[in-house]
Amino acid sequence: MENISSLIPFLIPIVLLQLGLMVFALVDLIHRERTKGPKWVWAFVVIFVNLIGPIVYLVVGREE
């Protein structure tokens, strides 16, 4: 049990980064008129592909 508690200070910033990126990507997805592909697919990628999903959407999925 002591091993898990020693990892918590390292996991909290990663979890906060993950949640922040997910919220940012989802808000952008909702407000954007056009995306490269269906919005429901991008929402699925952002929510279920953890840290990489929001980054992939922000780099590839948005249509300028």
N, C-alpha and C positions, 0 to 999 in steps of 0.2 A: 504494500500500500504506500510505502514511503517513496517508491520510484515514480508513481503517478503524480504525487503531490509535488515532486521536484520538477516535473515537466510543465506544470500549469503556468508558471511565468513565461514560458516560451510559446505556449499554445494560445494564450489570450490575444496577443497581437495578431497572430495568424487568423484566428476566428474573427476578430474585429475587421481585419482587412477583407476577408471573404464576405462578410455581411455588408460592409460598405460598398464593395464593388458590385455585389448583387443588387443592392437597392439602387445604386446609381444606374446600372445597366437596365434594370426594369423600368425605372422612371423615364430614361431616355427612350426605351422601346415603346412605351405607352404614348409618349408625346411625338414621336417621329412618324411622319406620314408614310414614308416608303422605306422598306428594308430589302436587303438581298435575300429573298425567300419569305415564306409565310411567318408572320409574327408569332404564331403559336409554337412553331419549331424553335425560334430563337428564345422564347420564354422558357421552353423545356431545357434548352442547352444552358441558359443562364442559371436556372434553378438547380438542375441535377448534375452538372458537370463540375461542380465545386469551384475552385479558384480559377481554373482555366476557362470555364464557360463564359463568364462575363468579359474576360480579356479577349477571347475569340470574337464575341459579339461586337465589342467596341472597336476592334481592329478590322474585322472582315464584314460583319453583318450590316453596318450602317451604310446607307446610300446617301451620298452628299447631294 
